[in-house]
Amino acid sequence: MTARQPLSNLESLISRQWDEDIVPQLVEYVRIPAKSPHFDPKWREHGHIEAAVRQAHEWVKRQAVRGMALEVIRLEDARP
């Protein structure tokens, strides 16, 4: 075993994670027509920004990072 092999294993793991998890999440995120309230005055009714927040929240939650805290803060009349 060479000193390079552990790094290769890590590179392979990262590459696989990128291709199998992160890229599909980014593709789905881009498909959501979430725009600034300046472009979509009915952003709350349309729910696109909420869908984008929900997708990001669920992905982060699945990462299960020890000690991580995850919270979506909602202020009245403001985007999440």
Buried (B, 14 or more C-beta within 10 A) or exposed (E): EEEEEEEEEEEEEEEEEEEEEEEEBEEEBEEBEBEEEEEBEEBBEBEBBBBBBBBBBEBEEEEEEEEEEEEEEEEEEEBB
